[in-house]
Amino acid sequence: MIARRVRVTGRVQGVFFRAWTRDEARRLGVNGWVRNCADGSVEAHVEGDEAQVQALIERLQQGPRQARVDRLDVTEVPPEQAASFEVRH
């Protein structure tokens, strides 16, 4: 199991980015969470098998149709042993 912290910047709030991320993560079998940040970015903690985590990161580079992703920063972090994927507020 691996874990990554991902920060997505661009037009990523107000375009259903968090709900889309949750749905994509669940579809891929990835656990963790996603939340909006005060600076207008979206932050996600994703963990699971390397291939699944990488697949989600690749999808986050595109985002949902309404979003515009300008930058994606990925950091290796320790797993939190999340049991599911949730949207945090």
TAFENMO-V751612 format. One record per residue. N is the residue number from 0. RES is the residue in three letters. PHI is phi as a letter, one per 30 degrees, with the letter a starting at -180 (999 if undefined). BURIAL is # if it has 9 or more other C-alpha atoms within 8 Angstrom, else .. D_LAST is the distance of its C-alpha to the last C-alpha in whole Angstrom. Layout:
BEGIN
n & res & phi & burial & d_last
N & RES & PHI & BURIAL & D_LAST
N & RES & PHI & BURIAL & D_LAST
END
This chain:
BEGIN
n & res & phi & burial & d_last
0 & MET & 999 & . & 26
1 & ILE & b & # & 24
2 & ALA & b & # & 21
3 & ARG & b & # & 20
4 & ARG & c & # & 17
5 & VAL & b & # & 17
6 & ARG & c & # & 16
7 & VAL & c & # & 16
8 & THR & b & # & 18
9 & GLY & k & # & 19
10 & ARG & c & # & 18
11 & VAL & b & # & 15
12 & GLN & c & # & 12
13 & GLY & i & . & 13
14 & VAL & b & # & 15
15 & PHE & i & # & 13
16 & PHE & d & # & 13
17 & ARG & d & # & 10
18 & ALA & d & . & 12
19 & TRP & d & # & 15
20 & THR & d & # & 14
21 & ARG & e & # & 13
22 & ASP & d & . & 16
23 & GLU & d & # & 18
24 & ALA & d & # & 17
25 & ARG & d & # & 18
26 & ARG & d & . & 21
27 & LEU & d & # & 22
28 & GLY & i & . & 22
29 & VAL & c & # & 19
30 & ASN & c & # & 17
31 & GLY & k & # & 14
32 & TRP & a & # & 10
33 & VAL & b & # & 9
34 & ARG & a & # & 6
35 & ASN & d & # & 7
36 & CYS & c & . & 9
37 & ALA & d & . & 11
38 & ASP & d & . & 14
39 & GLY & j & # & 13
40 & SER & d & # & 13
41 & VAL & b & # & 11
42 & GLU & c & # & 11
43 & ALA & b & # & 12
44 & HIS & c & # & 14
45 & VAL & b & # & 17
46 & GLU & b & # & 19
47 & GLY & l & # & 22
48 & ASP & d & # & 26
49 & GLU & e & . & 27
50 & ALA & d & . & 28
51 & GLN & d & # & 24
52 & VAL & d & # & 22
53 & GLN & d & . & 25
54 & ALA & d & # & 24
55 & LEU & d & # & 21
56 & ILE & e & # & 21
57 & GLU & d & . & 24
58 & ARG & d & . & 22
59 & LEU & d & # & 19
60 & GLN & d & # & 22
61 & GLN & c & # & 22
62 & GLY & i & # & 19
63 & PRO & d & # & 19
64 & ARG & e & . & 22
65 & GLN & d & . & 21
66 & ALA & d & # & 19
67 & ARG & b & # & 21
68 & VAL & c & # & 21
69 & ASP & c & . & 23
70 & ARG & a & . & 22
71 & LEU & b & # & 21
72 & ASP & c & . & 21
73 & VAL & b & . & 21
74 & THR & b & . & 22
75 & GLU & d & . & 23
76 & VAL & b & . & 21
77 & PRO & d & . & 22
78 & PRO & d & # & 21
79 & GLU & c & . & 18
80 & GLN & h & . & 20
81 & ALA & d & # & 17
82 & ALA & c & . & 18
83 & SER & a & . & 16
84 & PHE & b & # & 13
85 & GLU & b & . & 10
86 & VAL & c & # & 7
87 & ARG & c & . & 4
88 & HIS & c & . & 0
END
